[in-house]
Amino acid sequence: MNIEKLFNKDVMSLDTYIMFKLKEETARLKDELTARNRAPIALSMGAPTANPPKCLTDRLKEILDEDGIHTYSTPKGEPYFRKAAAERMKNRFGVELDPETEIFSLVGSKEGIANLVRFITTPKTEELEKDVIMIPDPCYASYLQFIQCSGAKAYPMPLTAENDYKPDVEAIYHQALKDGYKPENIKAVFINYPNNPMGISTTKEYVKSIVDFCKKYDILLVSDAAYCDLYFAEDEKPFSIFEIEGAKDVGIEFFSLSKPYAITGWRLGWVCGNKEVVQRLGKGKSTIDNGIFKALQKACAEILNSEEGDKYIEEANKGFARKQAIMVKGFKELGWNMDKVPHTTFYLWLPIPRRYTSAFDFCQDVLRKSGVVLVPGNAFGECGEGFFRLSYVCSDEKLQEVIDRLKEDGFTF
Ligand SMILES: Cc1ncc(COP(=O)(O)O)c(C=O)c1O
């Protein structure tokens, strides 16, 4: 079969998503590493390994026996799920949303963001004719792939120490125009706080400046709030863009149940905000998926605003704080400067040791020698070169073992 003829050029140029690629590579090396007492420890995937809240799984089991629960849901989401999401937005952020018109369920936020990109861009082959989406660099690696396979341009907004991780969005917009992209093709600005892979947060003032920018140029603001419940310092508590006046005029926000409740395999999230955008995205989605399994929606609707749910998140965050402390102490002993680490997400974003020039080479060496799976920073964008990301989601003992192995194998800074 002529695959080149079958698939479009953008899809042909895609590689397997980095996390799955690393998983496959680790599986190939497993026996050899295990024989050397270096059985793989994956610090790559951003997926908590703890069990979900017991009350959630217990309730799910009960719901499975309810009449009518196994049939199609709707892509919009069952009314009880949308109502619970609206209540969560009110309880967590003080934000009012209409569950009828301003909230739509998602089969995980990855699905929602991928489809949004497809729906707001038109594939082009001519570079300067492309629709443009401005994205943080580094960013969630999937943004790059969503945009690439939609025949659009991902225009980077560098997150660097020099710009205090607050890129000047307006200056970058004008740079894109200078580069030859057309103003009418600049469709959206993506933001993601707390940020994957860096864990950084931002201020309301900065987001307000982006809201103003989006209004000025009629550009969609897309906020990815997948990590909004993962924080362990009150002064880094994430906020919703809708706490900022006028954000609903130009913005939508994506939420995920994956990380806060350790249910990455269940695939549940919601998008909310600007009514016209949410409804149009929903219409498009209705041609693709048939919604989320109703039993999952029902069990999750119940936990979203429950005391047990909040307690679970609080305890999980305490656990992440403890795990981060193990890694901070360990990397300090290995020679890294660990003075400034954010207290959000479950990621550490660190520079590669001085003797390396490539993040990929460093991560490969650590994998092959120590059996520890790290992610090279350039998988998250060009600005990520020279860095690596690790997820401290496994047990404390395993995390300590990672540090011990790195010490034994000579991986100092
Ligand atoms: C920034 C960010 N957004 C969205 C997602 C997707 O989450 P899900 O599809 O499980 O809701 C992830 C997953 O790692 C992420 O890191």
Ligand as a Chemical Component Dictionary entry (heavy atoms), coordinates in Angstrom:
data_LIG
# 
_chem_comp.id                   LIG 
_chem_comp.type                 NON-POLYMER 
_chem_comp.pdbx_formal_charge   0 
_chem_comp.three_letter_code    LIG 
# 
loop_
_chem_comp_atom.comp_id 
_chem_comp_atom.atom_id 
_chem_comp_atom.alt_atom_id 
_chem_comp_atom.type_symbol 
_chem_comp_atom.charge 
_chem_comp_atom.model_Cartn_x 
_chem_comp_atom.model_Cartn_y 
_chem_comp_atom.model_Cartn_z 
_chem_comp_atom.pdbx_ordinal 
LIG C1 C1 C 0 -0.859 20.341 30.038 1  
LIG C2 C2 C 0 -1.693 19.146 29.793 2  
LIG N1 N1 N 0 -2.904 19.311 29.246 3  
LIG C3 C3 C 0 -3.700 18.272 28.976 4  
LIG C4 C4 C 0 -3.302 16.985 29.250 5  
LIG C5 C5 C 0 -4.219 15.856 28.894 6  
LIG O1 O1 O 0 -4.859 15.346 29.985 7  
LIG P1 P1 P 0 -6.144 14.417 29.825 8  
LIG O2 O2 O 0 -6.354 14.164 28.380 9  
LIG O3 O3 O 0 -5.836 13.175 30.580 10 
LIG O4 O4 O 0 -7.285 15.196 30.411 11 
LIG C6 C6 C 0 -2.053 16.752 29.823 12 
LIG C7 C7 C 0 -1.589 15.387 30.096 13 
LIG O5 O5 O 0 -0.480 15.122 30.440 14 
LIG C8 C8 C 0 -1.222 17.869 30.095 15 
LIG O6 O6 O 0 -0.009 17.719 30.618 16 
# 
loop_
_chem_comp_bond.comp_id 
_chem_comp_bond.atom_id_1 
_chem_comp_bond.atom_id_2 
_chem_comp_bond.value_order 
_chem_comp_bond.pdbx_ordinal 
LIG C1 C2 SING 1  
LIG C2 N1 SING 2  
LIG C2 C8 DOUB 3  
LIG N1 C3 DOUB 4  
LIG C3 C4 SING 5  
LIG C4 C5 SING 6  
LIG C4 C6 DOUB 7  
LIG C5 O1 SING 8  
LIG O1 P1 SING 9  
LIG P1 O2 DOUB 10 
LIG P1 O3 SING 11 
LIG P1 O4 SING 12 
LIG C6 C7 SING 13 
LIG C6 C8 SING 14 
LIG C7 O5 DOUB 15 
LIG C8 O6 SING 16 
# 
